[in-house]
Amino acid sequence: MNVEGTLLLLALTFLVIAGLYGIAFLVRLGRTIADVRPFLSGHPPAEHALSRYHAHWYAVTMVFLAFDMEMVFMYPWALVVAKTGISAVVEMFVFLAILLAGVVYAWREGALRWT
């Protein structure tokens, strides 16, 4: 593709995006985002949106994400462990030891306590 064609495609893309933003600006419902209230079955909200969740759930989420990342790393490891040999096994056990140390720390700090 030549340079003129690339610039034409880039300009066309920019014009389409600008046109879509312009149409959205013309057909919007409220003037600003501060004027629009959240829809809650026609009633005004009784409490703040974040006040319903206890802070404990954020710590539980972080522990879950740590183990989720463990699975992300273990799947490709399982595919190449036979070719790589003992060094891959040692590296995975080091990785699991680091995760286990994080879980022990979270447990000692009370992040996993439900009361």
N, CA, C and O of each residue as an XYZ file, in Angstrom:
460
protein
N       0.856     -1.181      0.000
C       0.000      0.000      0.000
C       0.900      1.241      0.000
O       1.899      1.282      0.718
N       0.562      2.215     -0.773
C       1.383      3.418     -0.863
C       1.051      4.396      0.271
O       0.094      4.202      1.019
N       1.855      5.433      0.374
C       1.719      6.403      1.456
C       0.423      7.192      1.325
O      -0.226      7.484      2.329
N       0.040      7.538      0.105
C      -1.187      8.328     -0.089
C      -2.413      7.531      0.344
O      -3.331      8.072      0.960
N      -2.418      6.248      0.017
C      -3.537      5.393      0.415
C      -3.628      5.251      1.930
O      -4.722      5.244      2.496
N      -2.474      5.138      2.582
C      -2.449      5.028      4.036
C      -2.965      6.304      4.681
O      -3.767      6.251      5.613
N      -2.506      7.462      4.184
C      -2.978      8.734      4.729
C      -4.465      8.937      4.475
O      -5.169      9.479      5.327
N      -4.948      8.513      3.322
C      -6.369      8.617      3.016
C      -7.186      7.743      3.952
O      -8.233      8.167      4.440
N      -6.721      6.531      4.206
C      -7.412      5.635      5.129
C      -7.400      6.196      6.552
O      -8.404      6.107      7.259
N      -6.292      6.762      6.969
C      -6.195      7.369      8.289
C      -7.135      8.567      8.419
O      -7.803      8.723      9.442
N      -7.190      9.409      7.392
C      -8.086     10.567      7.407
C      -9.549     10.127      7.412
O     -10.373     10.708      8.119
N      -9.866      9.111      6.633
C     -11.238      8.596      6.601
C     -11.642      8.025      7.958
O     -12.759      8.251      8.422
N     -10.745      7.296      8.584
C     -11.017      6.755      9.914
C     -11.253      7.874     10.920
O     -12.180      7.806     11.727
N     -10.414      8.901     10.870
C     -10.574     10.032     11.764
C     -11.915     10.731     11.541
O     -12.583     11.103     12.506
N     -12.310     10.912     10.293
C     -13.588     11.562      9.988
C     -14.780     10.735     10.468
O     -15.757     11.290     10.971
N     -14.706      9.425     10.317
C     -15.800      8.566     10.795
C     -15.913      8.646     12.311
O     -17.017      8.767     12.843
N     -14.796      8.581     13.004
C     -14.823      8.661     14.472
C     -15.325     10.028     14.921
O     -16.137     10.111     15.843
N     -14.857     11.104     14.284
C     -15.326     12.451     14.631
C     -16.814     12.594     14.342
O     -17.530     13.235     15.112
N     -17.294     12.009     13.245
C     -18.725     12.053     12.925
C     -19.559     11.318     13.951
O     -20.629     11.791     14.335
N     -19.084     10.165     14.402
C     -19.826      9.419     15.428
C     -19.872     10.188     16.745
O     -20.905     10.214     17.414
N     -18.761     10.811     17.119
C     -18.769     11.637     18.341
C     -19.718     12.825     18.176
O     -20.416     13.193     19.122
N     -19.750     13.420     16.999
C     -20.651     14.542     16.749
C     -22.112     14.130     16.843
O     -22.922     14.847     17.430
N     -22.455     12.985     16.272
C     -23.827     12.489     16.362
C     -24.190     12.195     17.810
O     -25.291     12.526     18.249
N     -23.289     11.584     18.550
C     -23.553     11.304     19.964
C     -23.747     12.595     20.746
O     -24.581     12.653     21.650
N     -22.989     13.626     20.410
C     -23.129     14.915     21.087
C     -24.489     15.541     20.798
O     -25.081     16.163     21.681
N     -24.989     15.387     19.580
C     -26.263     15.999     19.206
C     -27.475     15.276     19.785
O     -28.489     15.917     20.062
N     -27.399     13.979     19.973
C     -28.573     13.227     20.414
C     -28.529     12.837     21.893
O     -29.360     12.047     22.341
N     -27.592     13.368     22.647
C     -27.501     13.001     24.060
C     -28.734     13.471     24.820
O     -29.401     14.422     24.413
N     -29.027     12.803     25.917
C     -30.234     13.095     26.688
C     -30.031     14.239     27.676
O     -30.853     15.153     27.744
N     -28.945     14.195     28.440
C     -28.702     15.229     29.448
C     -27.640     16.209     28.995
O     -26.871     15.924     28.077
N     -27.600     17.344     29.627
C     -26.605     18.355     29.264
C     -25.202     17.938     29.712
O     -24.255     17.974     28.926
N     -25.081     17.546     30.969
C     -23.794     17.089     31.496
C     -24.021     15.817     32.277
O     -25.161     15.451     32.564
N     -22.955     15.152     32.617
C     -23.068     13.918     33.369
C     -23.551     14.193     34.790
O     -24.138     13.310     35.415
N     -23.318     15.404     35.317
C     -23.770     15.736     36.665
C     -25.290     15.913     36.714
O     -25.889     15.766     37.780
N     -25.911     16.221     35.600
C     -27.362     16.407     35.572
C     -28.121     15.081     35.523
O     -29.306     15.036     35.854
N     -27.464     14.025     35.123
C     -28.138     12.746     34.930
C     -28.015     11.923     36.205
O     -26.907     11.640     36.659
N     -29.142     11.540     36.781
C     -29.161     10.707     37.977
C     -29.166      9.237     37.577
O     -29.687      8.891     36.517
N     -28.599      8.373     38.403
C     -28.624      6.951     38.080
C     -30.035      6.390     38.173
O     -30.827      6.834     39.004
N     -30.351      5.431     37.337
C     -31.674      4.835     37.324
C     -31.738      3.727     38.360
O     -30.954      2.781     38.304
N     -32.662      3.833     39.303
C     -32.848      2.830     40.336
C     -34.338      2.615     40.509
O     -34.891      2.960     41.553
N     -34.991      2.060     39.520
C     -36.431      1.795     39.529
C     -37.234      3.072     39.793
O     -38.318      3.013     40.373
N     -36.719      4.201     39.378
C     -37.426      5.457     39.540
C     -37.222      6.125     40.883
O     -37.726      7.227     41.101
N     -36.493      5.484     41.795
C     -36.267      6.034     43.133
C     -34.861      6.611     43.217
O     -33.948      6.109     42.562
N     -34.674      7.655     44.012
C     -33.310      8.155     44.210
C     -32.498      7.161     45.035
O     -33.066      6.472     45.882
N     -31.205      7.066     44.817
C     -30.395      6.109     45.581
C     -30.385      6.462     47.065
O     -30.281      7.631     47.437
N     -30.493      5.438     47.905
C     -30.533      5.638     49.355
C     -29.151      5.637     49.969
O     -28.972      6.165     51.067
N     -28.158      5.057     49.293
C     -26.811      4.987     49.832
C     -25.804      5.115     48.696
O     -26.156      5.020     47.520
N     -24.564      5.329     49.063
C     -23.501      5.437     48.075
C     -23.269      4.073     47.433
O     -23.448      3.045     48.087
N     -22.883      4.053     46.192
C     -22.744      2.798     45.449
C     -21.685      1.881     46.042
O     -21.829      0.661     45.974
N     -20.629      2.435     46.621
C     -19.564      1.607     47.172
C     -19.781      1.238     48.630
O     -19.020      0.433     49.168
N     -20.774      1.788     49.279
C     -20.940      1.534     50.711
C     -21.528      0.171     50.992
O     -21.535     -0.266     52.143
N     -22.022     -0.515     49.973
C     -22.634     -1.815     50.212
C     -21.610     -2.932     50.349
O     -21.938     -3.999     50.868
N     -20.403     -2.720     49.906
C     -19.398     -3.771     49.914
C     -18.400     -3.543     51.038
O     -17.846     -2.455     51.192
N     -18.186     -4.585     51.813
C     -17.224     -4.501     52.898
C     -15.807     -4.511     52.323
O     -15.560     -5.143     51.296
N     -14.898     -3.829     52.965
C     -13.524     -3.733     52.472
C     -12.825     -5.088     52.457
O     -11.840     -5.269     51.741
N     -13.324     -6.036     53.240
C     -12.730     -7.367     53.279
C     -12.770     -8.041     51.898
O     -11.872     -8.814     51.563
N     -13.779     -7.758     51.118
C     -13.909     -8.403     49.818
C     -12.797     -7.999     48.868
O     -12.451     -8.766     47.970
N     -12.231     -6.820     49.043
C     -11.139     -6.399     48.181
C      -9.887     -7.236     48.438
O      -9.172     -7.584     47.499
N      -9.619     -7.561     49.704
C      -8.478     -8.428     50.021
C      -8.702     -9.832     49.471
O      -7.774    -10.443     48.941
N      -9.916    -10.347     49.592
C     -10.219    -11.664     49.049
C     -10.052    -11.656     47.533
O      -9.569    -12.630     46.956
N     -10.443    -10.574     46.892
C     -10.280    -10.458     45.447
C      -8.812    -10.480     45.055
O      -8.450    -11.108     44.060
N      -7.971     -9.814     45.810
C      -6.542     -9.805     45.493
C      -5.926    -11.195     45.648
O      -5.077    -11.591     44.849
N      -6.352    -11.937     46.676
C      -5.852    -13.308     46.839
C      -6.332    -14.171     45.675
O      -5.572    -14.985     45.150
N      -7.584    -13.997     45.273
C      -8.100    -14.748     44.124
C      -7.307    -14.429     42.866
O      -6.971    -15.336     42.104
N      -7.001    -13.151     42.635
C      -6.241    -12.778     41.447
C      -4.836    -13.371     41.461
O      -4.292    -13.718     40.412
N      -4.251    -13.487     42.652
C      -2.925    -14.108     42.742
C      -2.988    -15.550     42.275
O      -2.116    -16.003     41.534
N      -4.014    -16.276     42.701
C      -4.130    -17.668     42.272
C      -4.581    -17.781     40.828
O      -4.262    -18.761     40.153
N      -5.305    -16.810     40.356
C      -5.685    -16.794     38.955
C      -4.446    -16.609     38.081
O      -4.313    -17.265     37.048
N      -3.555    -15.735     38.482
C      -2.304    -15.547     37.754
C      -1.436    -16.791     37.827
O      -0.677    -17.082     36.903
N      -1.549    -17.528     38.932
C      -0.811    -18.783     39.030
C      -1.233    -19.728     37.906
O      -0.387    -20.370     37.284
N      -2.517    -19.813     37.651
C      -2.993    -20.692     36.582
C      -2.571    -20.178     35.205
O      -2.310    -20.969     34.299
N      -2.505    -18.868     35.049
C      -2.061    -18.299     33.770
C      -0.619    -18.701     33.482
O      -0.260    -18.946     32.330
N       0.210    -18.769     34.526
C       1.605    -19.144     34.332
C       1.799    -20.654     34.281
O       2.738    -21.134     33.647
N       0.923    -21.408     34.942
C       1.119    -22.858     34.990
C       0.703    -23.546     33.688
O       1.255    -24.596     33.359
N      -0.235    -22.997     32.949
C      -0.658    -23.652     31.715
C       0.461    -23.701     30.672
O       0.743    -24.780     30.151
N       1.107    -22.585     30.346
C       2.208    -22.698     29.385
C       3.376    -23.510     29.945
O       4.090    -24.179     29.198
N       3.564    -23.447     31.262
C       4.631    -24.235     31.873
C       4.383    -25.721     31.665
O       5.315    -26.478     31.390
N       3.125    -26.142     31.796
C       2.793    -27.550     31.622
C       3.044    -28.005     30.193
O       3.312    -29.183     29.960
N       2.964    -27.098     29.243
C       3.201    -27.460     27.851
C       4.683    -27.657     27.527
O       5.018    -28.438     26.636
N       5.573    -26.959     28.241
C       6.999    -27.028     27.903
C       7.843    -27.724     28.954
O       9.060    -27.812     28.787
N       7.249    -28.223     30.030
C       8.044    -28.799     31.110
C       8.793    -30.052     30.654
O       9.907    -30.300     31.116
N       8.211    -30.832     29.771
C       8.883    -32.050     29.318
C      10.116    -31.722     28.481
O      11.121    -32.430     28.552
N      10.046    -30.653     27.689
C      11.182    -30.272     26.849
C      12.272    -29.570     27.656
O      13.461    -29.748     27.394
N      11.856    -28.773     28.639
C      12.823    -27.957     29.375
C      13.579    -28.772     30.416
O      14.787    -28.605     30.584
N      12.879    -29.640     31.101
C      13.552    -30.512     32.061
C      13.402    -30.044     33.492
O      12.429    -29.380     33.848
N      14.378    -30.400     34.305
C      14.304    -30.187     35.751
C      14.335    -28.706     36.117
O      13.801    -28.319     37.156
N      14.948    -27.875     35.282
C      15.011    -26.443     35.612
C      13.610    -25.820     35.614
O      13.337    -24.920     36.408
N      12.722    -26.293     34.732
C      11.351    -25.776     34.716
C      10.598    -26.183     35.977
O       9.800    -25.409     36.506
N      10.853    -27.392     36.455
C      10.199    -27.857     37.684
C      10.670    -27.029     38.873
O       9.866    -26.632     39.717
N      11.966    -26.770     38.939
C      12.514    -25.967     40.046
C      11.950    -24.548     40.005
O      11.585    -23.996     41.044
N      11.876    -23.951     38.806
C      11.335    -22.592     38.689
C       9.875    -22.533     39.116
O       9.460    -21.567     39.757
N       9.088    -23.551     38.770
C       7.674    -23.532     39.158
C       7.522    -23.697     40.663
O       6.648    -23.074     41.267
N       8.363    -24.530     41.280
C       8.263    -24.670     42.729
C       8.704    -23.397     43.445
O       8.180    -23.085     44.514
N       9.646    -22.664     42.884
C      10.026    -21.364     43.460
C       8.852    -20.385     43.346
O       8.549    -19.652     44.288
N       8.204    -20.382     42.193
C       7.038    -19.521     41.988
C       5.919    -19.870     42.963
O       5.304    -18.979     43.551
N       5.654    -21.164     43.137
C       4.608    -21.591     44.075
C       4.989    -21.268     45.521
O       4.119    -20.960     46.335
N       6.274    -21.334     45.841
C       6.714    -20.982     47.191
C       6.488    -19.499     47.473
O       6.105    -19.124     48.581
N       6.723    -18.665     46.475
C       6.464    -17.229     46.645
C       4.980    -16.971     46.856
O       4.603    -16.161     47.704
N       4.134    -17.656     46.087
C       2.688    -17.520     46.288
C       2.262    -18.031     47.648
O       1.427    -17.415     48.311
N       2.826    -19.150     48.070
C       2.483    -19.700     49.382
C       2.906    -18.739     50.492
O       2.195    -18.588     51.486
N       4.047    -18.097     50.331
C       4.489    -17.108     51.323
C       3.496    -15.952     51.391
O       3.221    -15.440     52.477
N       2.952    -15.531     50.241
C       1.943    -14.476     50.241
C       0.660    -14.901     50.924
O       0.042    -14.103     51.629
N       0.246    -16.153     50.727
C      -0.965    -16.647     51.388
C      -0.749    -16.753     52.892
O      -1.635    -16.400     53.671
N       0.411    -17.230     53.304
C       0.707    -17.318     54.742
C       0.706    -15.923     55.364
O       0.190    -15.731     56.464
N       1.276    -14.966     54.668
C       1.273    -13.590     55.172
C      -0.150    -13.051     55.287
O      -0.508    -12.440     56.294
N      -0.961    -13.277     54.251
C      -2.349    -12.812     54.289
C      -3.115    -13.495     55.416
O      -3.933    -12.862     56.083
N      -2.861    -14.753     55.627
C      -3.529    -15.495     56.700
C      -3.120    -14.940     58.064
O      -3.969    -14.737     58.932
N      -1.813    -14.692     58.256
C      -1.341    -14.134     59.531
C      -1.896    -12.753     59.806
O      -2.168    -12.410     60.957
N      -2.071    -11.949     58.754
C      -2.597    -10.597     58.902
C      -4.111    -10.566     59.074
O      -4.674     -9.517     59.387
N      -4.776    -11.700     58.875
C      -6.218    -11.769     59.069
C      -7.027    -11.408     57.837
O      -8.223    -11.136     57.950
N      -6.408    -11.399     56.661
C      -7.130    -11.027     55.438
C      -8.133    -12.097     55.039
O      -9.075    -11.808     54.301
N      -7.952    -13.322     55.508
C      -8.850    -14.408     55.139
C      -9.882    -14.714     56.229
O     -10.653    -15.665     56.099
N      -9.901    -13.925     57.292
C     -10.864    -14.133     58.371
C     -12.224    -13.582     57.970
O     -12.304    -12.466     57.456
N     -13.283    -14.328     58.188
C     -14.618    -13.941     57.760
C     -15.403    -13.178     58.814
O     -16.493    -12.686     58.522
N     -14.893    -13.067     60.008
C     -15.630    -12.359     61.080
C     -15.057    -11.011     61.347
O     -15.554    -10.290     62.212
